[in-house]
């Protein structure tokens, strides 16, 4: 059920382009709380959701980076993987070019 929740969050973030960023901020809080879940599909869905929020617009990008950096400080190996993968994508040339040019 948890994986499904994150997938629904991704669908919301991707398909509701005019939705307010406030909802995404709520999602980031939930992602941070659940990042330590070790189940593979939950971990991947959590990471996917974080990455989609961070790529949504230039306002959410730095907020998602801060969230990923907080997740990276958690003790869980799952959380560390989620954060490292998201930060790698957030800092990629393609994402930065799309958001800031």
FENPE-V879732 format. One record per residue. N is the residue number from 1. RES is the residue in one small letter. D_CENTER is the distance of its C-alpha to the mean C-alpha in Angstrom with 2 decimals. Layout:
n | res | d_center
N | RES | D_CENTER
N | RES | D_CENTER
This chain:
n | res | d_center
1 | x | 18.20
2 | x | 14.90
3 | x | 13.57
4 | x | 15.04
5 | x | 13.35
6 | x | 9.80
7 | x | 11.44
8 | x | 13.04
9 | x | 10.03
10 | x | 8.98
11 | x | 12.67
12 | x | 12.84
13 | x | 10.27
14 | x | 12.01
15 | x | 15.52
16 | x | 16.11
17 | x | 16.22
18 | x | 18.43
19 | x | 16.66
20 | x | 16.31
21 | x | 13.25
22 | x | 14.26
23 | x | 12.87
24 | x | 9.28
25 | x | 10.13
26 | x | 11.36
27 | x | 8.32
28 | x | 6.58
29 | x | 9.92
30 | x | 9.98
31 | x | 6.95
32 | x | 8.87
33 | x | 12.02
34 | x | 11.48
35 | x | 10.02
36 | x | 13.71
37 | x | 14.58
38 | x | 16.41
39 | x | 16.86
40 | x | 15.89
41 | x | 14.70
42 | x | 12.69
43 | x | 11.03
44 | x | 10.40
45 | x | 9.19
46 | x | 6.71
47 | x | 5.52
48 | x | 6.10
49 | x | 4.40
50 | x | 0.63
51 | x | 3.98
52 | x | 5.86
53 | x | 5.27
54 | x | 5.97
55 | x | 8.71
56 | x | 10.08
57 | x | 12.58
58 | x | 14.00
59 | x | 13.79
60 | x | 10.05
61 | x | 9.60
62 | x | 11.35
63 | x | 9.89
64 | x | 6.29
65 | x | 8.58
66 | x | 10.51
67 | x | 8.01
68 | x | 7.37
69 | x | 11.15
70 | x | 11.94
71 | x | 10.28
72 | x | 12.36
73 | x | 15.37
74 | x | 15.32
75 | x | 18.16
76 | x | 16.60
77 | x | 16.51
78 | x | 13.66
79 | x | 11.52
80 | x | 12.93
81 | x | 12.16
82 | x | 8.42
83 | x | 8.50
84 | x | 11.19
85 | x | 9.90
86 | x | 6.76
87 | x | 9.40
88 | x | 11.92
89 | x | 10.40
90 | x | 9.68
91 | x | 13.26
92 | x | 14.82
93 | x | 17.80
94 | x | 16.91
95 | x | 13.70
96 | x | 15.63
97 | x | 18.65
98 | x | 17.16
99 | x | 15.67
100 | x | 18.57
101 | x | 21.67
